[in-house]
């Protein structure tokens, strides 16, 4: 007999089932009534966050079931279902979510229900590959977690803000639960305090003001549910209103669990299907992508994802210092404990990252089953943005993106030459590189000066040229990292000396004071 979850030891406070007091059916009916009361009481659109996971699926199914029983005349307020695709999601899960959104759209329109699914994606300039390979941001790490806001938070907040701008306010229905973790439990307790202080609490005790987005209120209907409660609800209502099967969702979790087991929950340290996590396959915030590893291990048909796993494991965030520039992305040298804080990846590293990524894309496209549609790990728009950043922002005018693309795929890059007016091409730059004889900084300096001149060459007014030339020289005039570090130490020491000097002191007085 299989159990569908257990509370993990040391990860979450022990909680009894939310169904113990009144029973499963009565508890669910009470939630349905609560949803209907909220929906009809407030003339504000709803936004439901849907990731395709068990918690968001349970919330959506609860709301959908409750609203579908209302008379058509009472179903006037729109309910937006938003799913944020970071474009680096686990491909199998991303496909499941897209298929689910398509089903929701069709069923809602046929049934006349006010549900409107939306797949949100980050702006091209915010995408993972544009920042990692284009700008050279090092792979995310605890002290530099640049990905979450760009890939997830910004697209959602933009959509919610647009809804609020149009309607005045909004209700956000989320699948947050206290039993997820001790940290989540503490966070939700803070929300409860804010909830009781709000005016909305007077009108309805279930709404919490959203501190991050004014005029929006958070509704967490399953906040007191355990993992077992969630799975009990999903499997006792295994056919979703939009036509999916929750048994398939369970299979995802089983497939992402080692040995494909969902054992009977008899102690608090029993492993649980409910603790499987699906997220970005490139995530370096965890040491291993255990869910993808388990998927590949448990299902031969998913072995086509193995190149993704190997590429992700090639990010060594603990030992990547030598692969990164000793200058920050703005060209400045910054010290910590008298060592330079390394910034973006060097050009050669970024070229290698792109080359290997495109090779992975080619391999995955060749090996994936026919049931998986055309899969683009990196889009042409992202490649073109990377190309723009390398040429325009980093002055890497060799224009390597088309060459790398053509070498991997054996076909021309779909965009024309980046700068047809360029007076110096790759052949001339190769000669320059040979003349510099391995002096990378010297080569970058001359190349940068040429790039700046080319940018201004066709301008009617060339004001500002001398400023950017000076900035280019300032960024590259070091001999090496040691020289840059020594110079920055010297500047910092002089700065401290200046700060210690009395203001507005005359030189004569200073000399006399020293002599005395």
Secondary structure, DSSP 4 states (H G I P E B T S, - for coil): ------PPTTTS-----TTTTT-HHHHHHHHHHHHHHHHHH---EEEEE--SSHHHHHHHHHHHHHHHTS-GGG--S-EEEEEEE-S-B-HHHHHHHHHHHHHHHHHHHHHT--EEEEEEE--GGGSHHIIIIIS-PPPPBTTB--HHIIIIIHHHHHHHHHHHHHHS-EEEE----GGG-HHHHHHHHHHHHHHHHSHHHHH-TTEEE-TTSTTEEEE-TTTT--HHHHHHHHHHT-B-TTS-BHHHHHHHHHHTSGGG------STT---GGG----BTT--SSS--HHHHHHHHH-GGGGGGHHHHHHHHT--TTS-GGGB-SS-TTS---EETTEE---SBPHHHHHHHHHHHHHHHHHHHHHS-TTS----SS-HHHHHHHHHIIIIIS--TT-HHHHHHHHHHSS--SS--S-TT-SS-HHHHHHHHHHHTT-HHHHHHHHHHHHHHHHHHT-S--TTHHHHHHHHHHHH--SSHHHHHHHHHHHHHHHHHHHHSPTT--HHHHHHHHH-
